[in-house]
Amino acid sequence: MTVSDLGERLLIKQIWELVRVDPEELLGAGLDDAVAKEIGEGLVLVAHTDVWVEKSDLLPGMSWYSAGRKAVVANISDIASKGARPLGVLFSIGLPSVFPLESFRELVRGLGDAITEYGTYLLGGDLSESCEVTLAGFIVGLTHRGKLLSRRGAKPGDMVATTGNLGLTSVGFKILLEGFEAPEDIKSKAVESLYKPVARLREGLALAGSGAVAASMDISDGLALSLNQLAEVNGVKIVVEDIPVTSEAEEFSKMHGLDVEQLILYGGGEEYELLLAVKPDMWAEAVKTVKNVGGMLYKIGVVEEGSGVYTVDGEKIEAKGWEHFIKP
């Protein structure tokens, strides 16, 4: 048996069966993509790590600048979903000995520009020789105990929402990895969404202060998988009523005879939008809060008693999405 027989999710479970769990960690070992520790006077230190690897993450046509920037965004996104303000990022960088110096400088410029864009700092890291380019980011953030967002907390009656229209990255994957054709305006927007993603840090920080959010995560692994993770960790059922779709994804799907909702649910992820369970009596407050920082909030469904994720017609939405070690 090899790790590919299990896949990323089951391997994570194996890790927590083999090591000691910190009883004072606030988010729950293996239940969240971040960790949180109270450090005194109601302050909470939040940390997260995310690895970018050339073989699996360098998309066709992607520059080293974009690779560096995207590695930062992946880390920022998970800290944003916890409502934490980033204090700084460390990066361990692995490089082949023959990697061009100018490419290295381009990579670091991408890291640096993204770190500045989100108002934080590169604190340090490590540099080592490797067979391919590897970027291992470690981000730390700070929040108050009462503002910490978690994947746990969703209850029947809550509204499920995202911070953006979906579908551009799914279209981008179809174009870059499967050779689908598209008009230039659709192609450029779709590819740009993969080369230059956006983390919803302002939205996450604002919502953390509103008290309106019951549970929060990002959807970088794909909408279907993320919805199922949210339902499972909370022991609830999620009914998806309406998925907010970009006009480009609508047009692309019509061109190629695709079901646009299936494309978005299972199309590959990397959207970096927040997926939220919002308290029903505070929905208007949540919408207002996000609008005040220049964003939008879209209701996509509701939380009910039960388990699993379903459409309003009762069709089960399977827990499929991006998972390391398992071929799609």
C-alpha positions, 0 to 999 in steps of 0.5 A: 500500500502507498500514500496514493491508496489513501489520499490527502484526507485519510493521510491527515487522519493518520497523522493525528492518530500517530502524534500527540494532540495539543488539548489547548489548541482552539480549532481542533486538530485535523478539523481546520486548515489553521491552528490557534492558541490563546496567548493571554489577555484574550489574544489568539495567535493563528498559524497556517502553512501551505506548500507550493510544488512546481510539479503539481502547482506550476500551471502552463504559461505561469510566470515565476512571479505569479508562482511566488505571488500565488504561494502567498495568497494561499497562505493569506486566504486560510488566515483570512477565513479565521478572521486573523490579521497577518503578522508575517510570513516565513518561506522555506524555498527549495531550488534546483542548483541549475535554477536561473538567478533571474527566475529566482529574483522574479520568484522572490519579487512575486512573494514580496509584492503579494506580502506587501499587498496584504499589509504584512512582512516576510519575516525570514525562512530557509533556503535549500537545494531540491529537485524542483522548486518548492515554496513552503509558506508559514503564516502567523496572525493575530485576533481576539478570542471572541473574533476567532472564526472556525469551521465549527459552529454551523447550526440548522437555520444558518445561511450558507454563503460565499464572498464571490461569484464562482466559475472562472478558475474552473474555466481556466483549468479547462482551458489550460489543462484540457485544451478547451477553446474560448473567446479571448475575453473569457480566456484572459479573465479565466487564466488570470484568475488562476495566475493572480488569485485574490484572498478575501482578507478584508472580508474575513477581518470585517466579518470576524468583527460583526459577530454574524458568522457561525462557521468559516473556511475558504474553498480553495479545494473546490466547492463540492469538497468544501461544502462536504467538509463544512457539513461533516465537521458540524454534523449537519446537512447543507442544502444548496439552493443557488450557486452564484455564477460568473457570466464567463462561466455561463457563456463557456458552459453553453459553448461546450455543452457543459452543466455550469453548476457541475463545472463549478462544484467539481471543476478544480477549486483555487477560487479562494473565496470564503465559504460561510455559515451566517446566523439567520438573524444577522444576515443583513448585518453580514451583507452590510459588513462585506459591502462596507469593505468593497465586497459582496456576499451571496447566499447559496444555501441553508443548513439543516438537520441531518448529514451530507450536501444536497441540491434542492431537488434532493441530489447528493453533492459528492465530496469530490475536489482537489486532493493530493496523491489521488489522480483526478 
